[in-house]
Amino acid sequence: MRLDLPDLAAMTRLGEAIAAVLKPGDVVALSGGLGAGKTTLARAIIAALGHEGEIPSPSFAIIEIYDPPAVRLPLVHADFYRLKHPAEAEEIGLDDYRQGAALLAEWPEHAGGFAQESACLAIALEVEDDGRIAIVEAGADWLGRLPCP
């Protein structure tokens, strides 16, 4: 599915739509080049889950954790850009962090990808004119609850 995201408001609506149906065990895999909007969409999702205040990019920490009551459900926000090999995701304890939580994964290909998981919503973001487009591919667990802002 292709979604046109002509402005920040459209990106925010997509984030809200995802947050409304997100549940523990889900993965939202955000791919695209530098500046494509991965962190912007991740922040929109986190804000829509109830987080107030600044939402830091996990670029240097690699993983940021959000727990209730600050957000509706346990959430792991990961930026795998700095990983050199997928095995490093295991070394940092990603599986432990994911227990009972949803995962927002930026640069998922650096961690070996998640598209093979039935609970994965893969979103490839691309710059188009002044906005973005999102190419969305949903795993089986997302069928029937696919967000369409």
C-alpha positions as CSV (number, residue, x, y, z in Angstrom):
1,M,0.0,0.0,0.0
2,R,1.3,3.5,-0.9
3,L,0.4,6.5,1.3
4,D,1.1,10.0,0.3
5,L,2.3,12.1,3.2
6,P,2.5,15.7,1.8
7,D,3.2,17.4,5.1
8,L,4.0,17.0,8.8
9,A,0.3,16.8,9.6
10,A,-0.1,13.8,7.4
11,M,2.9,12.1,9.1
12,T,1.3,12.8,12.5
13,R,-2.0,11.3,11.4
14,L,-0.2,8.1,10.3
15,G,1.6,8.0,13.6
16,E,-1.7,8.4,15.4
17,A,-3.4,5.7,13.3
18,I,-0.5,3.2,14.1
19,A,-0.6,4.1,17.8
20,A,-4.3,3.5,18.0
21,V,-3.9,-0.2,17.0
22,L,-0.4,-0.9,18.3
23,K,-0.1,-3.8,20.8
24,P,2.7,-5.6,22.7
25,G,4.7,-7.9,20.3
26,D,4.2,-5.7,17.3
27,V,7.1,-4.4,15.3
28,V,6.9,-1.2,13.3
29,A,10.0,-1.3,11.0
30,L,10.9,2.1,9.6
31,S,13.3,2.2,6.7
32,G,14.4,4.9,4.3
33,G,17.4,7.1,3.7
34,L,18.7,9.8,5.9
35,G,16.1,12.5,6.3
36,A,13.2,10.4,5.0
37,G,11.2,10.9,8.2
38,K,11.8,7.7,10.2
39,T,12.4,9.5,13.5
40,T,9.6,12.0,12.8
41,L,7.1,9.1,12.4
42,A,8.5,7.3,15.4
43,R,8.0,10.5,17.5
44,A,4.4,10.8,16.2
45,I,3.7,7.3,17.3
46,I,5.2,7.7,20.7
47,A,3.4,11.0,21.3
48,A,0.1,9.4,20.2
49,L,0.7,6.7,22.8
50,G,0.6,9.4,25.5
51,H,4.2,10.4,26.0
52,E,4.5,14.1,26.8
53,G,7.6,16.2,26.4
54,E,10.8,15.6,24.5
55,I,11.3,12.4,22.6
56,P,15.0,11.9,22.1
57,S,16.3,10.1,19.0
58,P,18.0,6.8,20.1
59,S,20.8,7.4,17.5
60,F,23.5,7.2,20.1
61,A,21.9,5.2,22.8
62,I,20.5,2.7,20.2
63,I,17.5,1.9,22.4
64,E,15.1,4.1,24.3
65,I,12.5,2.5,26.6
66,Y,9.0,3.9,27.3
67,D,6.8,2.3,30.0
68,P,3.3,3.0,31.3
69,P,1.9,5.2,32.6
70,A,3.9,7.6,30.4
71,V,2.7,5.6,27.4
72,R,-0.3,3.3,26.8
73,L,1.9,0.2,26.4
74,P,5.5,-0.8,26.9
75,L,7.5,0.4,24.0
76,V,11.1,0.0,22.7
77,H,12.3,2.7,20.2
78,A,15.5,1.5,18.6
79,D,17.7,3.1,16.0
80,F,20.0,0.4,14.5
81,Y,21.9,2.8,12.2
82,R,25.2,2.4,14.0
83,L,25.1,-1.4,14.1
84,K,27.8,-3.0,11.9
85,H,26.4,-6.5,11.9
86,P,22.9,-7.9,12.8
87,A,24.4,-10.0,15.6
88,E,25.0,-6.8,17.5
89,A,21.2,-6.5,18.1
90,E,21.4,-9.7,20.0
91,E,24.5,-8.5,21.9
92,I,22.7,-5.4,23.2
93,G,19.9,-7.6,24.5
94,L,17.1,-6.7,22.0
95,D,15.1,-9.8,22.7
96,D,15.0,-9.0,26.4
97,Y,13.9,-5.5,25.8
98,R,11.1,-6.7,23.4
99,Q,9.5,-9.0,26.0
100,G,5.9,-7.7,26.4
101,A,6.6,-4.5,24.4
102,A,6.0,-3.1,21.0
103,L,9.1,-2.2,19.0
104,L,9.7,0.8,16.8
105,A,12.8,-0.1,14.7
106,E,14.6,2.5,12.6
107,W,17.1,1.1,10.1
108,P,15.7,-2.4,10.7
109,E,18.0,-3.9,8.0
110,H,21.0,-3.2,10.2
111,A,19.5,-5.6,12.8
112,G,18.7,-8.3,10.3
113,G,15.2,-7.0,9.5
114,F,11.9,-8.0,11.0
115,A,9.7,-8.4,7.8
116,Q,9.7,-12.2,8.4
117,E,7.7,-11.7,11.6
118,S,3.9,-11.9,11.3
119,A,3.6,-8.9,13.7
120,C,5.7,-6.6,11.6
121,L,4.4,-3.5,9.9
122,A,7.2,-2.5,7.5
123,I,7.1,1.2,6.4
124,A,9.6,2.4,3.8
125,L,9.7,6.2,3.7
126,E,10.8,8.2,0.7
127,V,11.2,11.9,0.0
128,E,8.9,13.0,-2.8
129,D,8.7,16.7,-3.7
130,D,8.1,18.6,-0.4
131,G,6.6,15.6,1.3
132,R,7.0,11.9,1.8
133,I,5.5,8.7,0.6
134,A,5.2,5.6,2.7
135,I,5.2,2.1,1.2
136,V,3.5,-0.1,3.8
137,E,3.7,-3.9,4.0
138,A,1.9,-5.6,6.7
139,G,2.5,-9.0,8.3
140,A,-0.4,-11.4,8.9
141,D,-1.0,-10.0,12.5
142,W,-1.7,-6.6,11.1
143,L,-4.4,-7.7,8.6
144,G,-7.7,-6.2,9.7
145,R,-6.1,-3.4,11.7
146,L,-3.9,-1.8,9.1
147,P,-3.7,1.9,9.8
148,C,-5.0,4.2,7.0
149,P,-5.0,7.8,8.1
